[in-house]
Structures are given as C-alpha cells and as structure tokens.
C-alpha cells in the first residue's frame, strides 16, 4: 500500500480485506455465498442495464419502467445465469444512461459485462493519472474491496469515480473539459447533488457552464434517439418514488444500501425520521462542500471532502460506491505525515464494503458517523493550519 511500509499490521489488514473481496468475486462464479454474502450470480446489476438495452433495441422500452414486469423479464432472460430468481429489480436510471449502454445490448451478456468493466476501469485509471496519482495508489484503488464488489455486481463505481475525480482534477487546467466530464454525473443523478455546488462555491463558472451544456446535450441526444416518452415515464416514476415510495423498492433496494436513510431505519428510526435525517445529511453535506470550495484548502483535500459528502448525501448508495471513499482516503493521507491513527481511518474506509450491507452486518449501520467524522477532521486540520501560518509569517 502507498506510504504504509512502516505500518505492516495495517497494511496486512488492508491486503486481507482486498483478498477477501476478490475471493468473493471468484466464489460468485463457482458457488455464490460459499465464503460470504450470496450475490446470486456475477453481474446481477449489469443484468438490469443489459436487459434494458436489449428491450429497447427490440422495441419494448415502455416495459422497463414497470418494476414487476421488468423483474419478470430479467428472471426469464437470465434464468440460466442466475442461481435463484431476483425478487425485485426495477429500472431507476434516466434515459440518458440507457443511451450510453444501448450498444452493449447488441452483445452477449458476458461479453458486454466484461467489456463495460474494462472500459470504465481504464477510464478511472486515466482520471487518477490526470490527477498525478502514483502507480501504487492507482493499483490500491483498483484492488480495493469496493472495486471487487463493483465488478461482482457489474456496477458503475469505476465510471462515477472517473467522472468525479477526473472532472475536478482537470478543473484548473481545462475548465470547459472538466465541466463536460462532470455533466456526465447526471447518468446517476444521486451522485450529481454536490458537484454543482462545488463549482459554484469555487467560482468555476466556465466548468459549471460546461457541465450544464454537457448534461443538456445528453438529455437532447437521448430524447432524439429514444423519444420524449421515456423521459416522461422516468420523471413520473422518480416523482412517485419521492412522494409515495414503492414498498418493494424500500424492502429489496433502498434498505440494502449504505445511505443515512437505510442506516437510520436499521438503527430503529421510523420512515419519517429516517427521511428527515437523510434530508439533513444532504443539507449538511452541501454546507461542507460549499465551505471547502470557498476556502483555501488544498484542491486534493477539497476533492476528498466532496467525494465523502457525495456518498453521505446520496439517497441510495451501495458497497461498491465506497470506491469514492477509498480515493478520498488516499487524497487526505497524502497531504499528511501518515500517522498510524490516520491510516486506521483509511482502513475503516477501505473495509466499508466488507461491513456492508448494514441490513446484514450491524457495524455497517455506523458508516455515516465515520464519514461525518472524516469531514470534520479535514476541516479541523485546515483551520489549525490556517491559524498557524500567520504566526509563522510574523515570527
């Protein structure tokens, strides 16, 4: 692990966690659930993307917006790949994302699954390279338990991390390109809540304009390619979910995530209180991001705050999304002396996927407290440094 040679115990624990994550990947191909959580089959989330693309190519796009009908389609389409039927897997993504995965629908499932992970993994490597991250750090991110879980599920963690990290790494050098990259966050809207606030707070108006243009072009391109109706269906589905959530989505989806809402429910809060706490997390995260990007904090530390706040604010996130936390941890510790207690926090971020989902593993229910503490530490250290500098200049 980068800069961890003097802490062999912590290095060994991180390596064991990574080994366990990738052993889960292998076991999911051989016998799901034999050494840990039962993921049913490799790529169960990718099945959602692949099936939606295939249904669209076959002219049945309307059916993907009916959760029960789409779940039945998934179970029929991939019955030879699944080890048991999926209970409920709705399509919840905007049509712009459907446009992105549409070419993969023309491929076989496994080819598309493998190719998407390779392409998005390469995009993440390119993004981290653009930020000057060293080979050891990049390797650590790709070998992390979060990366393993993302590949097992066939999720989007690589591309979301690439968009966020790459966009903000390019911010000072190529603001228009940075904005164009960040506009792609609308492919998974729950992770697009904090980035615009960071751009506005930092006065990055060209990047903000680029992001707005990029997002708008995505909407227009998808409307031209797929029609306006999918956007109407998606908006209706999204607004209905906010006003009156489908109980099956809460039971089989949201409660199995790592969000503040899920953790609050699992710690005993009722639905109303959990929703209020999630709303508070959004507001508090927004405040932290605005404060960070209005300050003179180092850009890498600003990005670390943004990545953690993005997870904290998201109404739904999974174990794979902890890839953002791994990157944030390395950005933070790279700006410090690397004391043992700091590496213990990085270790805690590293094993977030191992203690997920909180619905099954009780310690995972305290993940939001860990994220809040890290944001607080970053700000406390920044304030301490800011107070120290004037005294040093005066001396």
C-alpha positions in Angstrom: 0.0 0.0 0.0 1.2 3.5 -0.7 3.2 5.1 2.2 2.3 2.3 4.5 5.6 0.4 4.8 6.0 1.5 8.4 2.7 0.0 9.5 2.8 -3.7 8.5 -0.2 -4.7 10.6 -2.5 -2.1 8.9 -1.0 -3.0 5.5 -1.7 -6.7 6.1 -5.3 -5.9 7.2 -5.9 -3.9 4.1 -4.4 -6.6 1.9 -6.5 -9.3 3.6 -9.7 -7.2 3.1 -8.8 -6.8 -0.6 -8.0 -10.5 -0.9 -11.4 -11.4 0.6 -13.2 -9.0 -1.8 -11.6 -10.7 -4.8 -12.2 -14.1 -3.3 -15.9 -13.2 -3.2 -15.6 -12.4 -6.9 -14.2 -15.8 -7.7 -16.6 -17.7 -5.4 -19.6 -15.9 -7.0 -18.7 -17.7 -10.3 -18.1 -21.0 -8.6 -20.6 -21.2 -5.7 -22.3 -17.9 -4.6 -22.4 -17.4 -0.9 -19.8 -20.1 -0.1 -17.4 -17.7 1.7 -19.5 -14.6 2.3 -22.5 -12.8 1.1 -24.6 -14.5 -1.6 -24.5 -12.3 -4.7 -26.7 -14.8 -6.6 -24.6 -14.6 -9.7 -21.9 -12.4 -11.2 -23.3 -9.2 -12.8 -26.8 -9.1 -11.4 -26.8 -5.3 -11.6 -25.4 -5.4 -15.0 -28.3 -7.6 -16.0 -30.5 -4.6 -15.3 -28.5 -2.4 -17.7 -28.1 -5.2 -20.4 -31.7 -6.2 -20.3 -33.0 -2.6 -20.5 -30.7 -2.0 -23.6 -31.9 -5.3 -25.2 -35.5 -4.5 -24.6 -35.1 -1.0 -26.1 -33.4 -2.4 -29.2 -36.3 -4.8 -29.5 -38.8 -2.0 -29.3 -40.1 -2.7 -25.8 -38.8 0.3 -24.0 -42.0 1.0 -22.1 -41.8 -2.3 -20.3 -38.6 -1.4 -18.5 -40.4 1.3 -16.5 -42.8 -1.3 -14.9 -40.8 -2.8 -12.0 -42.7 -6.1 -11.7 -42.8 -6.6 -15.5 -39.1 -5.8 -15.8 -38.1 -8.1 -13.0 -40.0 -10.9 -14.6 -38.2 -10.1 -17.9 -34.9 -10.3 -16.1 -35.6 -13.6 -14.5 -36.7 -15.1 -17.8 -33.8 -13.6 -19.8 -31.1 -14.7 -17.4 -32.6 -17.8 -15.8 -29.6 -19.9 -16.9 -27.2 -17.5 -15.3 -29.0 -16.8 -12.0 -28.9 -19.3 -9.1 -32.3 -18.0 -7.9 -34.9 -15.6 -9.2 -34.4 -11.9 -8.5 -37.1 -10.7 -6.1 -37.4 -7.1 -7.4 -35.1 -5.2 -9.7 -36.7 -2.1 -11.3 -35.1 0.2 -13.8 -34.5 3.5 -12.0 -31.9 5.2 -14.3 -32.6 8.2 -16.6 -32.9 7.6 -20.4 -29.5 9.3 -20.9 -27.9 6.4 -19.2 -29.9 4.0 -21.2 -28.5 5.7 -24.3 -25.0 5.1 -23.0 -25.5 1.3 -22.5 -27.6 0.8 -25.6 -24.6 -0.5 -27.8 -24.0 -3.2 -25.1 -27.5 -4.6 -25.7 -26.4 -5.9 -29.1 -23.7 -8.1 -27.4 -23.9 -11.2 -25.4 -24.4 -10.8 -21.7 -20.9 -11.9 -20.5 -19.1 -10.0 -23.3 -20.9 -6.8 -22.5 -20.4 -7.3 -18.8 -16.6 -7.8 -19.1 -16.2 -5.1 -21.7 -18.0 -2.4 -19.7 -15.9 -3.1 -16.6 -12.7 -3.0 -18.6 -13.6 0.3 -20.3 -14.8 2.0 -17.1 -11.8 0.7 -15.2 -9.4 2.2 -17.8 -11.4 5.5 -17.6 -10.7 5.5 -13.8 -7.0 4.9 -14.3 -6.9 7.8 -16.8 -8.7 10.0 -14.4 -6.3 9.2 -11.5 -3.3 9.7 -13.8 -4.7 13.1 -14.8 -4.6 14.0 -11.1 -1.0 13.0 -10.7 -1.7 9.9 -8.6 1.1 7.4 -8.4 1.0 3.9 -9.7 0.8 2.4 -6.2 -2.2 4.5 -5.3 -4.0 3.6 -8.6 -3.2 -0.1 -8.0 -4.6 0.1 -4.5 -7.8 1.7 -5.7 -8.3 -1.0 -8.3 -7.6 -3.8 -5.9 -9.8 -2.4 -3.1 -12.8 -4.4 -1.8 -15.1 -1.7 -3.2 -13.6 -2.3 -6.7 -14.2 -6.1 -6.2 -17.8 -5.6 -5.2 -18.4 -3.3 -8.1 -17.1 -5.9 -10.6 -19.1 -8.6 -8.9 -22.4 -6.6 -9.2 -21.4 -5.2 -12.6 -22.0 -1.7 -11.3 -21.0 1.8 -12.2 -18.5 2.7 -9.5 -15.5 2.9 -11.8 -17.1 5.4 -14.2 -18.7 7.5 -11.4 -15.3 7.7 -9.7 -13.6 8.6 -13.0 -16.1 11.4 -13.7 -15.9 13.0 -10.3 -12.1 12.6 -9.8 -11.2 13.3 -13.5 -13.5 16.3 -13.7 -12.1 18.0 -10.6 -8.5 17.1 -11.4 -8.9 18.9 -14.7 -10.8 21.9 -13.2 -7.9 24.4 -13.1 -6.2 23.4 -16.3 -9.2 22.6 -18.6 -12.3 24.1 -17.1 -14.6 23.5 -20.1 -13.5 19.9 -20.5 -13.8 19.4 -16.7 -17.3 20.7 -16.9 -18.2 18.5 -19.8 -16.9 15.5 -17.9 -18.8 16.4 -14.7 -22.1 16.8 -16.7 -22.0 13.0 -17.2 -22.8 12.6 -13.5 -26.5 13.0 -14.5 -26.2 9.4 -15.7 -26.6 8.5 -12.0 -28.3 11.6 -10.5 -28.0 10.8 -6.8 -24.2 11.4 -7.2 -24.7 14.7 -9.0 -26.1 16.6 -6.0 -22.8 18.0 -4.6 -20.6 18.7 -7.7 -22.6 21.8 -9.0 -22.4 23.3 -5.5 -18.6 22.9 -5.5 -18.3 24.5 -8.9 -20.5 27.5 -7.9 -18.8 27.9 -4.5 -15.3 27.8 -6.1 -16.4 30.3 -8.8 -15.7 27.8 -11.6 -18.3 29.3 -13.9 -16.8 28.0 -17.1 -16.8 24.5 -15.7 -20.3 25.0 -14.5 -21.4 26.1 -17.9 -19.6 23.1 -19.5 -21.4 20.8 -17.1 -24.8 22.3 -17.8 -24.2 22.1 -21.6 -22.9 18.5 -21.3 -26.0 17.4 -19.3 -28.4 19.2 -21.6 -26.8 17.6 -24.7 -27.2 14.2 -23.1 -30.9 14.8 -22.5 -31.4 16.1 -26.0 -29.5 13.2 -27.6 -31.4 10.6 -25.6 -34.7 12.3 -26.4 -33.8 12.3 -30.2 -32.7 8.7 -30.1 -35.3 7.2 -27.8 -38.2 9.7 -27.9 -39.6 12.0 -25.3 -41.8 9.4 -23.7 -39.1 7.6 -21.7 -38.2 10.9 -20.0 -41.9 11.5 -19.2 -42.1 7.9 -17.7 -38.8 8.3 -15.8 -39.9 11.7 -14.3 -43.2 10.2 -13.3 -41.5 7.2 -11.7 -39.0 9.4 -9.9 -41.6 11.9 -8.5 -43.9 9.0 -7.5 -40.9 7.4 -5.7 -40.3 10.6 -3.7 -44.0 11.2 -2.9 -45.0 7.6 -2.3 -42.1 5.1 -2.5 -42.9 1.6 -3.7 -42.7 -0.6 -0.6 -40.9 -3.3 -2.6 -38.2 -0.8 -3.6 -37.6 0.0 0.0 -37.7 -3.7 1.1 -35.4 -5.0 -1.7 -33.5 -2.0 -2.7 -33.1 1.1 -0.6 -32.9 -0.6 2.8 -30.0 -2.8 1.5 -27.9 0.3 0.8 -25.5 2.3 2.9 -27.3 5.6 2.9 -28.2 7.6 6.0 -31.8 6.7 5.4 -31.0 2.9 5.4 -28.7 3.1 8.5 -31.2 5.2 10.4 -34.0 2.7 9.7 -31.8 -0.2 10.8 -30.9 1.7 14.0 -34.6 1.9 14.9 -35.9 5.2 13.3 -39.2 5.2 11.6 -39.6 6.1 7.9 -40.4 9.8 8.6 -37.4 10.2 10.9 -35.1 8.4 8.6 -36.2 10.6 5.7 -35.6 13.7 7.8 -32.1 12.5 8.7 -31.4 11.9 5.1 -32.5 15.4 4.2 -30.4 16.8 7.0 -27.4 14.8 5.6 -28.0 16.4 2.2 -28.0 19.9 3.7 -25.0 19.3 6.0 -23.0 17.8 3.1 -23.9 20.7 0.9 -22.7 23.1 3.6 -19.4 21.2 3.9 -18.8 21.2 0.2 -19.6 24.9 -0.1 -17.3 25.7 2.8 -14.5 23.6 1.4 -14.6 25.1 -2.1 -14.8 28.7 -0.7 -11.7 28.1 1.4 -8.0 28.0 0.7 -7.9 24.3 1.4 -5.6 22.2 -0.9 -7.5 21.1 -4.0 -7.0 17.4 -3.2 -8.5 17.9 0.3 -11.4 19.8 -1.3 -12.0 16.8 -3.6 -11.7 14.4 -0.6 -14.5 16.4 1.2 -16.6 16.4 -2.0 -16.2 12.6 -2.5 -17.2 11.8 1.1 -20.1 14.3 1.1 -21.3 12.8 -2.2 -21.7 9.4 -0.5 -23.2 10.9 2.7 -25.8 12.9 0.7 -26.8 10.2 -1.7 -30.4 8.9 -1.1 -29.1 5.4 -2.1 -25.6 4.0 -2.4 -24.1 0.6 -2.3 -20.9 -1.1 -1.1 -19.3 -0.6 -4.5 -19.8 3.2 -4.2 -17.2 3.1 -1.3 -14.7 3.4 -4.1 -15.2 7.1 -3.8 -14.2 6.8 -0.1 -11.1 4.9 -0.9 -9.9 7.7 -3.2 -10.9 10.3 -0.7 -8.9 8.5 2.0 -5.7 8.4 -0.1 -6.1 12.1 -1.1 -6.4 13.0 2.5 -3.5 11.0 3.9 -1.2 12.0 1.0 -1.4 15.6 2.5 -0.3 14.4 6.0 2.6 12.8 7.7 0.8 9.4 7.6 0.4 8.8 11.3 -1.0 5.5 12.4 -4.3 6.9 13.5 -4.9 8.3 10.1 -4.2 5.0 8.4 -6.7 3.5 10.8 -9.3 5.8 9.4 -8.2 4.9 5.8 -8.5 1.2 6.8 -12.1 1.9 8.1 -13.0 3.4 4.7 -11.3 0.5 2.9 -13.4 -2.1 4.7 -16.8 -0.3 4.3 -17.8 -2.9 1.6 -16.8 -5.7 4.0 -19.2 -4.4 6.6 -22.0 -3.9 4.1 -24.8 -4.2 3.7 -25.8 -2.7 7.1 -29.0 -4.7 6.9 -27.0 -7.9 7.5 -23.8 -6.6 9.2 -24.7 -4.3 12.2 -21.4 -2.4 12.4 -22.2 -1.1 8.9 -25.0 1.0 10.4 -22.4 3.4 11.8 -20.9 4.2 8.4 -22.5 7.7 8.2 -20.8 8.6 11.5 -17.4 7.6 10.1 -17.9 9.8 7.0 -19.1 12.7 9.2 -16.0 12.3 11.4 -13.6 12.4 8.4 -15.2 15.6 7.0 -14.9 17.1 10.5 -11.2 16.1 10.8 -10.3 17.6 7.4 -11.9 20.9 8.4 -10.4 20.9 11.8 -6.9 20.4 10.4 -7.4 23.1 7.8 -8.5 25.6 10.4 -5.4 24.6 12.6 -3.1 25.1 9.7 -4.7 28.4 8.7 -4.3 29.7 12.3 -0.7 28.6 12.4 0.5 30.2 9.2 0.1 33.9 10.3 2.1 33.2 13.4 4.9 31.6 11.4 4.9 34.5 9.0 5.0 37.0 11.9 7.9 35.1 13.6 
